[in-house]
Amino acid sequence: MKHRVLVTDTLAESGLAILRAAQDVDLDYRAGLKGSDLLRAVSESDALITRSGTAVTPELVNAGERLRIVGRAGVGLDNVDVDACTARGILVINAPTANIMSATEHTMAMLLALCRNIPEAHASVKRGEWTRPKFMGIELSGKTLGVVGLGRIGSRVTVRARAFGMHVIGYDPYIAPTAFERVGAEQVSLEDLLAQSDVITVHTPLTDETRGMIGADDIAKMKDGVVLVNVARGGIYEEKALADALNRGKVSGAAVDVFADEPPGKDHPLLNAKNIILSPHIGANTIEAQDRVAVQTAEMVVEALRGSIFVSAVNLPFEGLSDADAAPMIKLSEKLGLFAAQIINGPVNRAAIELWGIEERLTKILSVAALKGVLTPFVAESVNFVNAESVAENRGIAISSTTHPTPHDYTNLITFRAGSGTEEVCVSGTLFSEKNQRIVSVNAFRVEFKPEGHIIYIINKDVPGVVGKVGTLLGDREINIAEYNLARGESGGKAMAVITVDSPLDADTINFLKSYREMEEVKQVKL
């Protein structure tokens, strides 16, 4: 029986060739399909491949009675309702690594064009002018480049900048020192990077932590005449502050490919700023990148249709894929890594997983799932079962695994250890009734809680009144407590609280909790 694959957007011939060559695939290639014809075709398909021209809405998802896979031939998922797909058990696949080289090269192209005034010089010659003195540029050689975010793109930019004779310094709190050493970048604090760099380029994901991370106060700490580049995500720079700094001359030039809102409005401050070059989010727009997108998406859709879980999935594996019976165990392993990543201090540089009473065949996938979890909060690209190991390797993180066929305390148990330069976190979890996930220990504390939702993690002195203070504060601020789990070591020593709440805490509430003299550590975790 063949799998029917519907393609509704233009796809490179290299990707179509893979689908045509698969003997178990029946390709239905109809670029531009719309309306009732689209809904009818989706209802008859096992997989849908699209780019940006087809909106994968709840209506479309619900029309797909046979639909098991949605492949987005690209990195972004703006046109795919992932939640609707997840609710239906439909695997969503994208191509997160296809544009790495294109974005790297566009960063260098924008930087060189800015430093040598190429856009203005070109326009001048086209107007019939020949004003060479007007276009005095600067060399990259001998300059200090500050790279914020040393992931796949940032590390590649580093290598190319060093080939131009630049000294590279980098800031990334979630990358091991060995990753800096491997590409020849000096690891520094963000403060030092801002103060020392002649050129600064950002390569981080857009998260709550990085949104607006470079604002007016940060720009004030930079060298006069600094050059800034953003080919990562709009919103990392405060755009009004950047425009003001350009117009004042504090920033001598900027190259920007991305905006907080796209396309930018006519009154956007960067559109009229001095000494800036702009491009319309084209970092991934190369023939080679689009070819890789088509190939990667087609290959992974075919693999997923055949039951492989090792694909670039942005949601969880569901029934119909190999090892579907282990999906709760796989998710538990991922959550152990995700939890550890959010409570550890410092960048993770080592990891280990121990399995008790769990089939040895699951060692690989549970290790990858734990890596996926521990990496997810900190990397720009999508982390999935395909690239988790390579992403970890690029960050100098190796994972070891140990299996014990005999159960230990529980019928099944996963213990995940994550280490940084200063500490090690150990988290264990188990499944009750084959699917009910529980974390049952954190470091030296025995505790039991469901790993989902918004969680407050507290380490405090074991003295009277702490529970009352915490409960009162949350109640006064109308934050509902779903679960309050306590554990402690010796009486009068340290205690731990894991509090599940219905909504996240704002920064003021977190800081208020930290201000209590009994508190040693307060962190917010999202699972």
Rosetta blueprint (number, residue, H / E / L):
1 M L
2 K L
3 H E
4 R E
5 V E
6 L E
7 V E
8 T L
9 D L
10 T L
11 L L
12 A L
13 E H
14 S H
15 G H
16 L H
17 A H
18 I H
19 L H
20 R H
21 A H
22 A L
23 Q L
24 D L
25 V E
26 D E
27 L E
28 D E
29 Y E
30 R L
31 A L
32 G L
33 L L
34 K L
35 G H
36 S H
37 D H
38 L H
39 L H
40 R H
41 A H
42 V H
43 S H
44 E L
45 S L
46 D L
47 A E
48 L E
49 I E
50 T E
51 R L
52 S L
53 G L
54 T L
55 A L
56 V E
57 T L
58 P H
59 E H
60 L H
61 V H
62 N H
63 A H
64 G L
65 E L
66 R L
67 L L
68 R L
69 I E
70 V E
71 G E
72 R E
73 A L
74 G L
75 V L
76 G L
77 L L
78 D L
79 N L
80 V E
81 D L
82 V H
83 D H
84 A H
85 C H
86 T H
87 A H
88 R L
89 G L
90 I L
91 L E
92 V E
93 I E
94 N L
95 A L
96 P L
97 T L
98 A L
99 N L
100 I H
101 M H
102 S H
103 A H
104 T H
105 E H
106 H H
107 T H
108 M H
109 A H
110 M H
111 L H
112 L H
113 A H
114 L H
115 C H
116 R L
117 N L
118 I H
119 P H
120 E H
121 A H
122 H H
123 A H
124 S H
125 V H
126 K H
127 R L
128 G L
129 E L
130 W L
131 T L
132 R H
133 P H
134 K H
135 F H
136 M L
137 G L
138 I L
139 E L
140 L L
141 S L
142 G L
143 K L
144 T E
145 L E
146 G E
147 V E
148 V E
149 G L
150 L L
151 G L
152 R H
153 I H
154 G H
155 S H
156 R H
157 V H
158 T H
159 V H
160 R H
161 A H
162 R H
163 A H
164 F L
165 G L
166 M L
167 H E
168 V E
169 I E
170 G E
171 Y E
172 D L
173 P L
174 Y L
175 I L
176 A L
177 P H
178 T H
179 A H
180 F H
181 E H
182 R H
183 V H
184 G L
185 A L
186 E E
187 Q E
188 V L
189 S L
190 L H
191 E H
192 D H
193 L H
194 L H
195 A H
196 Q H
197 S L
198 D L
199 V E
200 I E
201 T E
202 V E
203 H L
204 T L
205 P L
206 L L
207 T L
208 D L
209 E L
210 T L
211 R L
212 G L
213 M L
214 I E
215 G L
216 A H
217 D H
218 D H
219 I H
220 A H
221 K L
222 M L
223 K L
224 D L
225 G L
226 V E
227 V E
228 L E
229 V E
230 N E
231 V L
232 A L
233 R L
234 G L
235 G L
236 I L
237 Y E
238 E L
239 E H
240 K H
241 A H
242 L H
243 A H
244 D H
245 A H
246 L H
247 N H
248 R H
249 G L
250 K L
251 V E
252 S E
253 G E
254 A E
255 A E
256 V E
257 D L
258 V L
259 F L
260 A L
261 D L
262 E L
263 P L
264 P L
265 G L
266 K L
267 D L
268 H L
269 P H
270 L H
271 L H
272 N H
273 A L
274 K L
275 N L
276 I E
277 I E
278 L E
279 S L
280 P L
281 H L
282 I L
283 G L
284 A L
285 N L
286 T L
287 I H
288 E H
289 A H
290 Q H
291 D H
292 R H
293 V H
294 A H
295 V H
296 Q H
297 T H
298 A H
299 E H
300 M H
301 V H
302 V H
303 E H
304 A H
305 L H
306 R L
307 G L
308 S L
309 I L
310 F L
311 V L
312 S L
313 A E
314 V L
315 N L
316 L L
317 P L
318 F L
319 E L
320 G L
321 L L
322 S L
323 D L
324 A H
325 D H
326 A H
327 A H
328 P H
329 M H
330 I H
331 K H
332 L H
333 S H
334 E H
335 K H
336 L H
337 G H
338 L H
339 F H
340 A H
341 A H
342 Q H
343 I H
344 I L
345 N L
346 G L
347 P L
348 V L
349 N L
350 R E
351 A E
352 A E
353 I E
354 E E
355 L E
356 W E
357 G L
358 I L
359 E L
360 E H
361 R H
362 L H
363 T H
364 K H
365 I H
366 L H
367 S H
368 V H
369 A H
370 A H
371 L H
372 K H
373 G H
374 V H
375 L H
376 T H
377 P H
378 F H
379 V L
380 A L
381 E L
382 S L
383 V L
384 N L
385 F L
386 V L
387 N L
388 A H
389 E H
390 S H
391 V H
392 A H
393 E H
394 N H
395 R L
396 G L
397 I L
398 A E
399 I E
400 S E
401 S E
402 T E
403 T E
404 H E
405 P L
406 T L
407 P L
408 H L
409 D L
410 Y L
411 T L
412 N L
413 L E
414 I E
415 T E
416 F E
417 R E
418 A E
419 G E
420 S L
421 G L
422 T L
423 E L
424 E E
425 V E
426 C E
427 V E
428 S E
429 G E
430 T E
431 L E
432 F E
433 S L
434 E L
435 K L
436 N E
437 Q E
438 R E
439 I E
440 V E
441 S E
442 V E
443 N L
444 A L
445 F E
446 R E
447 V E
448 E E
449 F E
450 K L
451 P L
452 E L
453 G L
454 H E
455 I E
456 I E
457 Y E
458 I E
459 I E
460 N E
461 K E
462 D L
463 V L
464 P L
465 G L
466 V H
467 V H
468 G H
469 K H
470 V H
471 G H
472 T H
473 L H
474 L H
475 G H
476 D H
477 R L
478 E L
479 I L
480 N L
481 I E
482 A E
483 E E
484 Y E
485 N E
486 L E
487 A E
488 R E
489 G L
490 E L
491 S L
492 G L
493 G L
494 K E
495 A E
496 M E
497 A E
498 V E
499 I E
500 T E
501 V E
502 D L
503 S L
504 P L
505 L L
506 D L
507 A H
508 D H
509 T H
510 I H
511 N H
512 F H
513 L H
514 K H
515 S H
516 Y L
517 R L
518 E L
519 M E
520 E E
521 E E
522 V E
523 K E
524 Q E
525 V E
526 K E
527 L L
